[in-house]
Amino acid sequence: MSVFEIFKKLDEQRAPAPVGAVEFIICGLGNPGTKYENTRHNMGFMAIDTLAENLGVSIKKLRFKSLTADVNINGVHCLLMKPTTFMNNSGEAVVEALNFYKLPPEKLLVINDDISLDVGRIRIRKKGSDGGHNGLKSIIYLTGSDTFPRIKLGVGAKPSPEYDLAAWVLGMFPKEQGELLEETFGKAAEAAKLIVAGKTDEAMNKYNS
């Protein structure tokens, strides 16, 4: 296959460019900077990077206190977001984007880590409390609503009650979990596409574990 044919095939695989105003926001939660790359708390960032790669875009445009990308998902103009505010202030970025596009919380999908789930497990919810997660807590507090869907990705519980929680979530995954994580990110990306299409129940039935 020639170089021209390779690039043509890649172009065909990419989704059409989005048109019109943003209709849906997908926000992966994490902490910015190389210090936090591949840590448990950055599961949201890693999952949304997988979604972006799947759609043939890079999340690199700085706006709304986030790195962003515009994408077309099944005909819906979506904004992918990775807040640069640090986890505890994620709501600042989310509210700025929601207000700019005049979107209700129901048009926001959040992807985040969850210590109550084993690594590899996914739990999709249409709404709910923050569950002790500081990123969700910030979003719920600043939007005044918990009625947005979220995809929770398991990172496992800390090894013992005495183990420092911050040290656990800011720690790295062992190498042997790499393949399982890649599979999880792929499932999260597919679930996100279903949710954007209004098929949250289908996503829950297919991917909740």
Sequence and secondary structure as in RCSB ss.txt:
>XXXX:A:sequence
MSVFEIFKKLDEQRAPAPVGAVEFIICGLGNPGTKYENTRHNMGFMAIDTLAENLGVSIKKLRFKSLTADVNING
VHCLLMKPTTFMNNSGEAVVEALNFYKLPPEKLLVINDDISLDVGRIRIRKKGSDGGHNGLKSIIYLTGSDTFPR
IKLGVGAKPSPEYDLAAWVLGMFPKEQGELLEETFGKAAEAAKLIVAGKTDEAMNKYNS
>XXXX:A:secstr
  HHHHHHHHHHHS     SS  EEEEE    SGGGTTBGGGHHHHHHHHHHHHHT    EEETTEEEEEEEETT
EEEEEEEESS GGGHHHHHHHHHHHHT  GGGEEEEEEETTS TT EEEESS   TT HHHHHHHHHHT   S E
EEEE    SSTTS HHHHHTSB  GGGHHHHHHHHHHHHHHHHHHHTT HHHHHHHH  
